[in-house]
Every structure is written in structure tokens, then in C-alpha cells.
């Protein structure tokens, strides 16, 4: 499937989605969100796809929602269209891991898109920010909530109220990204992590993802209880038998997703 705003390729169990609006620094237009939703639907439906990587260009992961598209809109337009809600919901309910590989600007909706992914690997030139305040608006795809959970109230409040950008080193210190790599290595590093995930039991991967997500949605007691139940249930799968047998027999496991 080809798209106007994305380049999508699948290899070795990994779908790489590259945002492709270079003339607008990958600003997130409605068309791009529709294409992204469609590409993710296809990746979710394809059993051969085990992990997704979303990336942009060396200059911009995404410089935010498309300001030129939003400029003429009224409250009735935004509310009536439920602007961006479907795209965000698609990522929130995606069951396979999604890695954001961020180089350059990840601003506004771009920073929110990266935070919607399961983890972020960034290049040393990455810049994260929620500059919507400069436009007289506010983050609208979860930025006030996710950034605050990831980096804490003080840093989130400063960034959202002043529009200040965070560089890659600060983003790593603050816990926003899992690690920083040289720009030239970004795609390789993200693909290596994605291929490792793709080689594992897909059922176990989905359950592990669900357990970590629960840490953001539940109390500690409820989260630990859920983890224990899901851990027990993993013993119902053939992949648990295969994984442990392979360890004992000193060979590579052959996970079937059963
Ligand atoms: N939208 C549209 N076009 C953009 C853009 C954006 N966000 N960012 C950059 N561009 C375009 C520029 O207009 C320029 O186009 P031409 O003028 O050449 O036609 C081209 O990309 C190159 O940009 P610059 O010439 O500005 O490049 P520089 O290197 O000088 O500067 C920059 C790079 C990233 C610092 C600068 O472009 C910039 O400040 N961009 C805007 C960043 C920003 O404010 N982002 C936040 C956008 S607001 C909602 C949910 C979410 C949202 C809203 C509602 N609902 C659920 C209701 C989200 C809002 C946002 O994200």
C-alpha cells in the first residue's frame, strides 16, 4: 500500500513507517493521521508484523500539528471533527510494540506522537517541546498528561508554559527517551531493537506491553496483581514451553505464537 504522506516498508517482522512531508517538517495534517491510522490497521492485522517503528527525517520527526490546516478552524469544526482523536485512539489501542525513532524536531503533536509510542530512541540532534502556548493554544493529544507523567510536574510545567525545547541529553536525563544514539545510527539502532522484539514470542510481547501500560493506569497493588495473573497465564502458551526447553537444551527458541 502506498501513501501520500508516509513511506511504509515491512522487513523481517518489522514495519517501518517514515513520516514524509519534508516541505512542512512532517507537520501532522489530517491526511497524515488518516494514512498513519490506515498503515497501523494493516500492521495490526498482519500476523507477520511483530513490531512497528515510526520515524521522520534527520531534521524533523514532526514539527507539530499542521498549523496552516488548523488556522481557519472554528470550535465547531474542531469539536465536530473530533480533531485527531481517531489517530491517537488507534495508537493507544495498538497491541504490538511501537518504537519512536526521533531525530530533529519533535514538537507539539510531534512530541505527543512520540510519547504515544511504547518507547523513544532519539538521535543526538533531537529537540522535544510543547510550544503550543506560543500559538495561543495548548497540547491536545495528551501532552499535558503524558509529559507530566514522564518527566515530572516541574519540567513539564516549565516546558508547556514557556514553550522551551529540551535537547536529547536532557530528554534522556529526564526519562523521556530510553536512550540517545548518534544521528547516523538512529535507524539501525531502532531497527535492531525492533527485530529483537520481532524474534520473540508475540503473545509474551503483547502481555509484557500490557503489564507495563497498567503501571500508568492502576494503583501499585492492582498493577502487581494484574502482572501476576498475566505471568501465570503465560504458562498456557506453547511459547513458554519452547522458550524454557530451548534454554535447557542450549539452542535458539522457535516461537510460534501459540
Ligand atoms: N505546521 C505547518 N507547517 C509547518 C510547521 C507546522 N507545525 N512547522 C514547520 N512548518 C513549515 C514552515 O511553515 C515552513 O514552510 P514554508 O514557509 O517553507 O512553506 C517549513 O515547514 C520549514 O519550516 P521553517 O522555515 O520554519 O524551518 P526552521 O528550520 O526555520 O524552523 C521550527 C523550524 C520547527 C523551529 C519552526 O518551523 C517552528 O517553530 N514550527 C512550528 C512548531 C510548532 O509550533 N509546533 C506546534 C504546532 S501546534 C489537537 C491536538 C493536537 C494539537 C492541536 C489540536 N486537538 C485534539 C484538538 C497540536 C497542536 C500543535 O502541534
Boltz pocket constraint, residues with backbone or C-beta under 6 A from the ligand:
constraints:
  - pocket:
      binder: B
      contacts: [[A, 22], [A, 23], [A, 24], [A, 25], [A, 27], [A, 28], [A, 63], [A, 64], [A, 65], [A, 66], [A, 67], [A, 68], [A, 78], [A, 82], [A, 83], [A, 84], [A, 85], [A, 105], [A, 107], [A, 108], [A, 109], [A, 110], [A, 131], [A, 132], [A, 135], [A, 138], [A, 139], [A, 140], [A, 141]]
      max_distance: 6.0
